[in-house]
């Protein structure tokens, strides 16, 4: 659906209750509406017109709430922002989860951190702020809450129990985490079982909540860039890039050609490395020792490629609004390309060997299935979505940094099981090297940075990070400081659906299902 | 299945020469700023450092490596960059009077390490994970990762310690049998990094537990973490405190 049709449809259906504006430069249609039509409008956009749900952005200014529901479509459809406002004292909004299941966690987070109520949401509370440790009525994202002051917590309540779903006789809950297994991130799983198989699992996150959205408020752009790069450092470049793009969009900055090409080059180097890491994780979870070692070698080599090229193994300290902080010599890029091509050959060989190892395939096929309908309901992103047949890629749908000029293919599969996700990872690694080749070829001498003058305003920056689409909303104030920073990450979106894959399975499959999702807790918890 | 055996043998030995020799491959470490005399450029460089890792007196810059988050603001985009050193032997001990930091003779060639993520961004944890890949292969040194505190001799903590992890971290530490040592890995675990100071994080592990060995870096490369563990068992000398950037007490 193109923007003109969209405007006509919306104004025709809800005359007088909506205002439709269009910003051509960012291909965004902004619809201001009343609370009465919000749910209906969101339902149409999500369910009938096929837009994906990017996230909910809550902002509080001196006397009003502003809730912004962000949707994205195919290339010509662009972005749709549904904006609804209310006075600060009146903080009850209609819940949209009945129509947009993907908004579930967004509303829970907003309720926990801002105290905004969502009328009709089935299960609010105990999400970011764990009920067993935080006092009631703490709303850390509100204005006036001091992010620096120490807060008194309750001692964890030993009698506190999470809610249980399975009520059959003999059912019990197996708690896993937050510290579990070898080298894993902190997250808590409740596996509900009656004995052999897990019937239902639920995930308790936010043990690692560092409140970067709150910390960012009132800081300079450069300080927030450090946070953006460092809250989920396995995909540091992608998140730093999304933040920089948002700032550049607010300030109306144009980038030099070399900076754009280098950004693409580095983003794909990071994707290649992260996918190799994910593949290593899958090999490890299936206890295939030699494959694990082989994949581990490749991941380490790719870390070294990044280190040799940029000085840092996770590509820190390269980005700055307006381009890059330092130039990378073209020759070094060529060397990195040759190394990546060599590593890709060995990745291909690894894939071939895995595809004929029956013991491996037995453990990964038909495991952790996510169907296309569920992927659409949860508006999933990244390799997880594409393995279920939901082909969404922001590089293709809403190109940035010159991705529209590159020739590549967006791999997808239909089955939605663990093996499909593994195949997508391998196929995407191949496409990344293709893009790296083209980006090296178009590198021309020139500047890599332009000075950006920060202007007040707000904009969305988006990037197809290795784990999927990430959306960063940045509002700058008059002094060029960050007034609001909202981060929606691919792990936040995909963790939401994890319980679907982890249902009715044998205990020993759990690490395998988890590894095929390639989820980052740090990226979710922020 | 034989294909894997043949492939494994055909790959040969990839393991680093460290700790016997030095590792010279490119890209194994991001290095750390070293400081030194930069003359009139010193105030500007100190100003650029967003985490206050740099200080200067009369043009001589000293670096608190525990605060360095590898933002490269002191080398990139400046006229006179600060010295960076591509070393990796960064493990240092906190001199607590009357307490021996090393675990001692019986543990020299066998320790079990429990890794706790207390709010880490994923990079430090990923570097710890690399210690099990063939390039570093820490099993050869007798170091093993264990999932249970009851078997653990060394508690390796990454991350600034968020409020919701503090309780779990304390419980894990209490559940370990003595003698036990705590190794804090990464700038966040040492100083809170970019997340300090905040209502939801500590300023590092030392706020919660007594720390024996510190490994700076953001993240420290696998070799630096390996050095930290070798220091914990007394097989390597710790980095002198002066070189780590803070005054000996």
Interface residues (C-beta under 8 A of the other chain):
Chain A: X130 X133 X140 X146 X147 X148 X149 X150 X151 X153 X156 X178 X179 X180 X181 X182 X183 X184 X185 X186 X206 X207 X208 X209 X210 X211 X212 X214 X215 X222 X223 X226 X227 X230 X231 X232 X233 X234 X236 X277 X280 X288 X289 X290 X291 X293 X294 X296 X297 X299 X300 X303 X304 X305 X306 X307 X308 X309 X311 X312 X313 X314 X316 X317 X318 X320 X325 X326 X353 X356 X357 X359 X449 X520 X521 X522 X523 X525
Chain B: X1 X3 X4 X5 X7 X8 X11 X14 X25 X26 X27 X28 X29 X30 X31 X50 X51 X69 X70 X71 X72 X73 X76 X77 X114 X115 X116 X117 X118 X119 X120 X121 X122 X123 X125 X126 X127 X128 X129 X130 X132 X133 X134 X135 X136 X145 X146 X147 X159 X160 X162 X163 X164 X165 X167 X168 X172 X193 X194 X195 X197 X198 X199 X200 X201 X218 X219 X221
